[in-house]
Amino acid sequence: MVSTYNSNGSTPFTLSGGGLNGTFQFLNFHVHWGENSKSGSEHQVNDVKYTGEIHLVHQNSETGQIAVLGIFMNSSQNSSDEIGNTANATIKEWVKFFTTAVKLGKVNESTKLRLNLATLMGNNLNNFWRYRGSLTTPPCTEDVVWTVFKVPIVVGEDEIDSFRKDIFSKNDRSPQPLYNRIVYRNFLNETLSPIPDYNCCLDTSSNAGNKIILSKPNKYLLCFLLLFFF
């Protein structure tokens, strides 16, 4: 299931900073989930996997380079109503996404929904890991710049479970061997981390330089496409 941006002539969502080379324009986002709340993310940290993972795909229009933002998802056993009444705007926006997207039941079926993409991403975007890898779905394009944020967002377990029951039981790919890749991070003193401090990807003396800059138009019109990969 891929969510694409329908700009209708408005300013596109762009990504820059944080050590990225140039400006990248948003293409689409999709969600990965697993068979239960302890699986589903396609990255893992210290052998721990999360309930799911969001991938926001961007491309540099000048170089063709692809950059993906990865955000972990943790699920809450509270109902969507309880979460919506007690938690932040990010959770409420994801409830809107899941309740609409789960109704898509056919290949290439689509619908339109107004969502605030910046709200979906949450507010904890300061700390991240960075490496060069590939897309996790066909055609598995290489030389993709990955940025995986440290702090997960919270969604309702009911919403994730509706995808398991009505779309796929799971659609995640297991973490792949690291081989010779180096994983960097933009923060110090990570507990139980196998990544030494000297591999920090940016100079921590300048906090502004460590941050990813996201343009934030107020609303996006998204088209949801149900896609099956075999």
KASUL-V59395 format. One record per backbone hydrogen bond with DSSP energy under -0.5 kcal/mol. CO is the residue of the C=O (numbers start at 1). NH is the residue of the N-H. E is the energy in kcal/mol with one decimal. If there is no record, write none. Layout:
[[CO,NH,E] [CO,NH,E]]
//
This chain:
[[1,31,-0.5] [2,4,-0.6] [2,225,-2.7] [3,29,-2.2] [4,6,-0.5] [4,223,-2.1] [5,7,-0.8] [6,221,-0.6] [7,10,-2.0] [12,14,-0.5] [13,26,-2.9] [14,215,-2.1] [15,24,-3.2] [16,213,-3.5] [17,20,-1.8] [20,22,-1.1] [24,15,-2.8] [25,59,-2.1] [27,5,-1.0] [28,57,-2.9] [29,3,-3.0] [30,55,-2.7] [32,53,-2.1] [33,171,-2.4] [33,172,-0.7] [36,39,-1.5] [39,34,-0.9] [41,40,-0.5] [45,48,-1.6] [48,45,-2.2] [50,41,-1.8] [51,34,-1.0] [52,73,-2.6] [53,32,-2.7] [54,56,-0.5] [54,71,-2.2] [55,30,-1.9] [55,57,-0.6] [56,69,-2.4] [57,27,-3.2] [57,28,-1.2] [58,67,-2.2] [59,25,-2.8] [59,61,-0.7] [60,64,-2.8] [65,60,-2.9] [66,145,-2.5] [67,58,-2.5] [68,70,-0.5] [68,147,-2.4] [69,56,-2.6] [70,149,-2.6] [71,54,-3.0] [72,153,-2.5] [73,51,-0.9] [73,52,-1.6] [74,155,-2.7] [76,157,-3.5] [79,83,-2.6] [80,84,-2.9] [81,85,-1.7] [82,86,-1.2] [83,86,-0.6] [83,87,-2.6] [88,92,-1.6] [89,93,-2.3] [90,94,-1.9] [91,95,-2.0] [92,96,-1.7] [93,97,-1.7] [94,98,-2.8] [95,99,-2.4] [96,100,-1.2] [97,101,-3.0] [98,102,-2.2] [100,103,-1.2] [101,104,-1.8] [103,105,-0.5] [106,109,-1.9] [109,226,-1.4] [111,224,-2.2] [113,115,-0.6] [113,222,-2.4] [115,117,-0.9] [115,220,-2.3] [116,120,-1.9] [117,121,-1.3] [118,122,-0.6] [119,122,-0.9] [123,125,-1.0] [127,150,-2.4] [128,186,-1.7] [129,148,-2.1] [130,184,-3.2] [131,133,-0.5] [131,146,-3.1] [133,144,-2.5] [137,140,-2.7] [141,135,-2.1] [144,133,-2.7] [144,146,-0.8] [145,68,-2.5] [146,131,-1.6] [147,70,-3.3] [147,149,-0.6] [148,129,-2.8] [150,152,-0.5] [153,74,-3.0] [155,76,-2.5] [156,160,-1.8] [157,161,-2.7] [158,162,-1.5] [159,163,-1.1] [160,163,-0.5] [160,164,-1.7] [161,165,-2.1] [162,166,-2.4] [163,167,-2.2] [163,168,-1.6] [178,181,-2.0] [182,184,-0.5] [184,130,-2.4] [185,201,-1.7] [190,193,-1.4] [194,196,-0.7] [196,199,-1.8] [197,200,-2.0] [199,185,-0.7] [202,204,-0.7] [203,206,-1.5] [205,207,-0.5] [206,210,-0.8] [207,210,-0.7] [208,211,-1.1] [211,18,-1.2] [212,214,-0.6] [213,16,-2.0] [220,115,-2.3] [220,222,-0.7] [221,6,-3.1] [222,113,-1.9] [222,224,-0.5] [223,4,-2.2] [223,225,-0.5] [224,111,-0.7] [225,2,-2.4] [225,227,-0.8] [226,108,-2.7]]
//
